[in-house]
Amino acid sequence: MFLHSVFDGRALYATAKVGLFGYLDATGAVAIEPAFAPPPSASVAPDMQFSEGLAAARRASDPDAGWGYIDTAGTWVIEPQFTRGGRFQDGVAKVQKDGAWRWIDILGKPLSIR
């Protein structure tokens, strides 16, 4: 079992048996069943940790659809659509879509930064 630190009450983990990622709660109990594709590299795994109640994730059934964001119950809040998805901080996250980097809010709406 691969395990990350606890953020927002959830710790990212993977099962070697099925190769999917899920989340444990602070007690070590499964909070979100493994249903998410593994990160393409170890450097991307930190983006899958919860921050401000959301975590970047990819559907195991269709990882090519891109990155979206789930809440601490495992529900999709922002549907997968991004090439890369960063962690939320102060209500915004940096994402890549169509080759361009941009900022989104917690609803997935693009922000105009001036």
Secondary structure, DSSP 8 states (H G I E B T S, - for coil): -EEEEEETTEEEEE-TTT--EEEEETTS-EEEEEEE---SSGGGGGGGS-BTTEEEE-BTT-GGG-EEEEETTS-EEEEEEESEE---BTTEEEEEETTEEEEEETTS-B----
